[in-house]
Amino acid sequence: VFTTANDQPGGTPAAGDWGGITLGSGAGASVIMNTFVKYGAGVTLDNCSPTIQALTVSHNAPAGLTLQNGAVLNTSEALAVFNGIGVRKLGSSQLIITNSVIQNNDTNALAVGGLNLMTRGN
């Protein structure tokens, strides 16, 4: 679980409290599995193609999961709830997300430029 220090009894956690997780072009064969990311800037993939499975992103701003600058991800079993944008794909990035739940976000999914964002069995 990755979350803000304010996510505790008596605390006041808010979306964007911390910088989130960013994987860039040097990420190599990075793997993120069975991970929760809360109250930050979500997970950003920038020009990389890691393995991500069973990712939960909640209460993040601007987005729970962002792909940019040609990032590639084929993932499943994700949960994106209560984010500014659940999942967003920018430019030439490629995102295929299956058997996942993306709901109750301000905007559930956003694809800008380039290729389409693909969802199956969600």
C-alpha atoms as an extended CHARMM CRD file, in Angstrom:
* protein
*
       122  EXT
         1         1  VAL       CA              0.0000000000        0.0000000000        0.0000000000  PROA      1               0.0000000000
         2         2  PHE       CA              1.3380000000        3.4010000000       -1.0560000000  PROA      2               0.0000000000
         3         3  THR       CA             -0.5440000000        6.2790000000        0.5670000000  PROA      3               0.0000000000
         4         4  THR       CA             -0.1710000000        9.6460000000        2.2680000000  PROA      4               0.0000000000
         5         5  ALA       CA              0.9940000000       10.1000000000        5.8540000000  PROA      5               0.0000000000
         6         6  ASN       CA             -2.4170000000       11.7300000000        6.3850000000  PROA      6               0.0000000000
         7         7  ASP       CA             -4.2010000000        8.4090000000        5.7200000000  PROA      7               0.0000000000
         8         8  GLN       CA             -4.5490000000        7.4580000000        9.3810000000  PROA      8               0.0000000000
         9         9  PRO       CA             -7.1320000000        7.9060000000       12.1620000000  PROA      9               0.0000000000
        10        10  GLY       CA             -7.6750000000       11.6110000000       12.7280000000  PROA      10              0.0000000000
        11        11  GLY       CA             -5.8740000000       12.5070000000        9.4810000000  PROA      11              0.0000000000
        12        12  THR       CA             -7.3010000000       14.3460000000        6.5060000000  PROA      12              0.0000000000
        13        13  PRO       CA             -6.0340000000       12.5630000000        3.3740000000  PROA      13              0.0000000000
        14        14  ALA       CA             -6.6840000000       14.2290000000        0.0290000000  PROA      14              0.0000000000
        15        15  ALA       CA             -6.0710000000       13.3770000000       -3.6130000000  PROA      15              0.0000000000
        16        16  GLY       CA             -2.6370000000       14.6310000000       -4.6390000000  PROA      16              0.0000000000
        17        17  ASP       CA             -1.1090000000       14.6010000000       -1.1270000000  PROA      17              0.0000000000
        18        18  TRP       CA              2.0430000000       12.9790000000       -2.5340000000  PROA      18              0.0000000000
        19        19  GLY       CA              3.6800000000       12.5700000000       -5.9520000000  PROA      19              0.0000000000
        20        20  GLY       CA              2.5380000000        9.0460000000       -6.7820000000  PROA      20              0.0000000000
        21        21  ILE       CA              4.6300000000        6.4260000000       -8.5910000000  PROA      21              0.0000000000
        22        22  THR       CA              6.3280000000        7.2120000000      -11.9090000000  PROA      22              0.0000000000
        23        23  LEU       CA              8.0950000000        4.6500000000      -14.0730000000  PROA      23              0.0000000000
        24        24  GLY       CA             10.1820000000        6.1300000000      -16.8800000000  PROA      24              0.0000000000
        25        25  SER       CA             12.2680000000        4.8930000000      -19.7930000000  PROA      25              0.0000000000
        26        26  GLY       CA             14.8390000000        3.3840000000      -17.4130000000  PROA      26              0.0000000000
        27        27  ALA       CA             12.2120000000        1.1990000000      -15.7030000000  PROA      27              0.0000000000
        28        28  GLY       CA             13.3920000000       -1.9050000000      -17.5810000000  PROA      28              0.0000000000
        29        29  ALA       CA             11.4030000000       -5.0080000000      -16.6500000000  PROA      29              0.0000000000
        30        30  SER       CA              9.6490000000       -3.4250000000      -13.6460000000  PROA      30              0.0000000000
        31        31  VAL       CA              6.7480000000       -5.3280000000      -12.0980000000  PROA      31              0.0000000000
        32        32  ILE       CA              3.9160000000       -3.9000000000       -9.9950000000  PROA      32              0.0000000000
        33        33  MET       CA              1.5250000000       -6.5420000000       -8.6240000000  PROA      33              0.0000000000
        34        34  ASN       CA             -1.1850000000       -6.5400000000       -5.9610000000  PROA      34              0.0000000000
        35        35  THR       CA             -0.5440000000       -2.8780000000       -5.1610000000  PROA      35              0.0000000000
        36        36  PHE       CA             -2.7280000000       -0.0890000000       -3.7570000000  PROA      36              0.0000000000
        37        37  VAL       CA             -1.9280000000        3.5580000000       -4.5910000000  PROA      37              0.0000000000
        38        38  LYS       CA             -4.0600000000        6.0900000000       -2.6980000000  PROA      38              0.0000000000
        39        39  TYR       CA             -4.3030000000        9.8740000000       -2.1630000000  PROA      39              0.0000000000
        40        40  GLY       CA             -1.4020000000       10.7650000000       -4.4640000000  PROA      40              0.0000000000
        41        41  ALA       CA             -0.8530000000       11.4920000000       -8.1330000000  PROA      41              0.0000000000
        42        42  GLY       CA             -1.5250000000        7.8400000000       -9.0660000000  PROA      42              0.0000000000
        43        43  VAL       CA              0.7300000000        5.6950000000      -11.2540000000  PROA      43              0.0000000000
        44        44  THR       CA              2.3650000000        7.2770000000      -14.3150000000  PROA      44              0.0000000000
        45        45  LEU       CA              4.0660000000        5.2440000000      -17.0350000000  PROA      45              0.0000000000
        46        46  ASP       CA              6.3280000000        7.3790000000      -19.1990000000  PROA      46              0.0000000000
        47        47  ASN       CA              7.9210000000        5.7220000000      -22.2580000000  PROA      47              0.0000000000
        48        48  CYS       CA              8.1210000000        2.2570000000      -20.6920000000  PROA      48              0.0000000000
        49        49  SER       CA              6.2510000000       -1.0610000000      -20.7350000000  PROA      49              0.0000000000
        50        50  PRO       CA              6.2520000000       -2.6610000000      -17.2880000000  PROA      50              0.0000000000
        51        51  THR       CA              4.1900000000       -5.5870000000      -16.0510000000  PROA      51              0.0000000000
        52        52  ILE       CA              1.2840000000       -4.4400000000      -13.8860000000  PROA      52              0.0000000000
        53        53  GLN       CA             -1.4020000000       -6.7730000000      -12.5140000000  PROA      53              0.0000000000
        54        54  ALA       CA             -4.0590000000       -6.3310000000       -9.8060000000  PROA      54              0.0000000000
        55        55  LEU       CA             -3.4390000000       -2.5990000000       -9.3540000000  PROA      55              0.0000000000
        56        56  THR       CA             -5.8530000000       -0.5770000000       -7.2160000000  PROA      56              0.0000000000
        57        57  VAL       CA             -5.7670000000        3.2070000000       -7.5890000000  PROA      57              0.0000000000
        58        58  SER       CA             -8.1420000000        5.3430000000       -5.5280000000  PROA      58              0.0000000000
        59        59  HSD       CA             -8.4990000000        8.9870000000       -4.5220000000  PROA      59              0.0000000000
        60        60  ASN       CA             -5.6960000000       10.1910000000       -6.8410000000  PROA      60              0.0000000000
        61        61  ALA       CA             -5.3780000000       13.4250000000       -8.8250000000  PROA      61              0.0000000000
        62        62  PRO       CA             -5.0710000000       14.0990000000      -11.6470000000  PROA      62              0.0000000000
        63        63  ALA       CA             -5.4970000000       10.3890000000      -12.5250000000  PROA      63              0.0000000000
        64        64  GLY       CA             -5.2720000000        6.9030000000      -11.0650000000  PROA      64              0.0000000000
        65        65  LEU       CA             -3.2850000000        5.5080000000      -14.0130000000  PROA      65              0.0000000000
        66        66  THR       CA             -1.6150000000        7.5880000000      -16.7440000000  PROA      66              0.0000000000
        67        67  LEU       CA              0.2750000000        6.3780000000      -19.8270000000  PROA      67              0.0000000000
        68        68  GLN       CA              2.2930000000        8.9340000000      -21.7950000000  PROA      68              0.0000000000
        69        69  ASN       CA              5.1420000000        9.3190000000      -24.2940000000  PROA      69              0.0000000000
        70        70  GLY       CA              4.6930000000        5.9200000000      -25.9260000000  PROA      70              0.0000000000
        71        71  ALA       CA              4.1880000000        3.8470000000      -22.7660000000  PROA      71              0.0000000000
        72        72  VAL       CA              2.6180000000        0.4180000000      -23.3820000000  PROA      72              0.0000000000
        73        73  LEU       CA              0.5250000000       -1.5710000000      -20.9120000000  PROA      73              0.0000000000
        74        74  ASN       CA             -1.6420000000       -4.6790000000      -21.2230000000  PROA      74              0.0000000000
        75        75  THR       CA             -3.1180000000       -5.2840000000      -17.7760000000  PROA      75              0.0000000000
        76        76  SER       CA             -6.0170000000       -6.9300000000      -15.9750000000  PROA      76              0.0000000000
        77        77  GLU       CA             -7.6900000000       -7.1270000000      -12.5830000000  PROA      77              0.0000000000
        78        78  ALA       CA             -7.3500000000       -3.3870000000      -11.9770000000  PROA      78              0.0000000000
        79        79  LEU       CA             -9.6130000000       -1.2580000000       -9.7990000000  PROA      79              0.0000000000
        80        80  ALA       CA             -9.7670000000        2.4980000000      -10.4390000000  PROA      80              0.0000000000
        81        81  VAL       CA            -12.2400000000        4.3740000000       -8.2170000000  PROA      81              0.0000000000
        82        82  PHE       CA            -12.6770000000        7.8880000000       -6.7930000000  PROA      82              0.0000000000
        83        83  ASN       CA             -9.8890000000        9.4520000000       -8.8900000000  PROA      83              0.0000000000
        84        84  GLY       CA            -10.0040000000       12.6290000000      -10.9470000000  PROA      84              0.0000000000
        85        85  ILE       CA             -9.6050000000       10.4350000000      -14.0560000000  PROA      85              0.0000000000
        86        86  GLY       CA             -9.6600000000        6.6570000000      -13.6050000000  PROA      86              0.0000000000
        87        87  VAL       CA             -7.3160000000        5.7920000000      -16.4850000000  PROA      87              0.0000000000
        88        88  ARG       CA             -5.8850000000        8.0860000000      -19.1360000000  PROA      88              0.0000000000
        89        89  LYS       CA             -3.8300000000        7.4260000000      -22.2400000000  PROA      89              0.0000000000
        90        90  LEU       CA             -1.9930000000       10.3040000000      -23.8690000000  PROA      90              0.0000000000
        91        91  GLY       CA             -0.4860000000       10.5420000000      -27.3600000000  PROA      91              0.0000000000
        92        92  SER       CA              1.0460000000        7.4160000000      -28.8560000000  PROA      92              0.0000000000
        93        93  SER       CA              0.7700000000        5.3180000000      -25.6820000000  PROA      93              0.0000000000
        94        94  GLN       CA             -1.0860000000        2.0020000000      -25.8430000000  PROA      94              0.0000000000
        95        95  LEU       CA             -3.3570000000        0.6920000000      -23.0960000000  PROA      95              0.0000000000
        96        96  ILE       CA             -5.3600000000       -2.5330000000      -23.0540000000  PROA      96              0.0000000000
        97        97  ILE       CA             -7.1720000000       -3.1810000000      -19.7810000000  PROA      97              0.0000000000
        98        98  THR       CA             -9.3080000000       -6.2950000000      -19.1950000000  PROA      98              0.0000000000
        99        99  ASN       CA            -11.3900000000       -7.8260000000      -16.4040000000  PROA      99              0.0000000000
       100       100  SER       CA            -11.1970000000       -4.6180000000      -14.3900000000  PROA      100             0.0000000000
       101       101  VAL       CA            -13.4700000000       -2.1160000000      -12.6630000000  PROA      101             0.0000000000
       102       102  ILE       CA            -13.2140000000        1.5590000000      -13.5980000000  PROA      102             0.0000000000
       103       103  GLN       CA            -16.0460000000        3.5150000000      -11.9820000000  PROA      103             0.0000000000
       104       104  ASN       CA            -17.0040000000        6.3670000000       -9.6620000000  PROA      104             0.0000000000
       105       105  ASN       CA            -14.2050000000        8.6190000000      -10.9490000000  PROA      105             0.0000000000
       106       106  ASP       CA            -14.8600000000       12.2110000000      -12.0620000000  PROA      106             0.0000000000
       107       107  THR       CA            -14.0080000000       10.8870000000      -15.5670000000  PROA      107             0.0000000000
       108       108  ASN       CA            -13.6580000000        7.1040000000      -15.8390000000  PROA      108             0.0000000000
       109       109  ALA       CA            -11.4160000000        6.8930000000      -18.9350000000  PROA      109             0.0000000000
       110       110  LEU       CA             -9.7490000000        9.4090000000      -21.2320000000  PROA      110             0.0000000000
       111       111  ALA       CA             -7.7880000000        8.8060000000      -24.4490000000  PROA      111             0.0000000000
       112       112  VAL       CA             -6.1570000000       11.8350000000      -26.0740000000  PROA      112             0.0000000000
       113       113  GLY       CA             -4.3740000000       11.6350000000      -29.4420000000  PROA      113             0.0000000000
       114       114  GLY       CA             -2.8340000000        8.6550000000      -31.1840000000  PROA      114             0.0000000000
       115       115  LEU       CA             -4.1850000000        5.1680000000      -30.6070000000  PROA      115             0.0000000000
       116       116  ASN       CA             -7.3700000000        4.1880000000      -28.7890000000  PROA      116             0.0000000000
       117       117  LEU       CA             -7.6640000000        3.0110000000      -25.2180000000  PROA      117             0.0000000000
       118       118  MET       CA             -9.0360000000       -0.5740000000      -25.3160000000  PROA      118             0.0000000000
       119       119  THR       CA            -11.1140000000       -2.2360000000      -22.6130000000  PROA      119             0.0000000000
       120       120  ARG       CA            -12.4970000000       -5.7740000000      -22.5570000000  PROA      120             0.0000000000
       121       121  GLY       CA            -14.6500000000       -7.6550000000      -20.0490000000  PROA      121             0.0000000000
       122       122  ASN       CA            -14.8510000000       -4.7340000000      -17.6180000000  PROA      122             0.0000000000
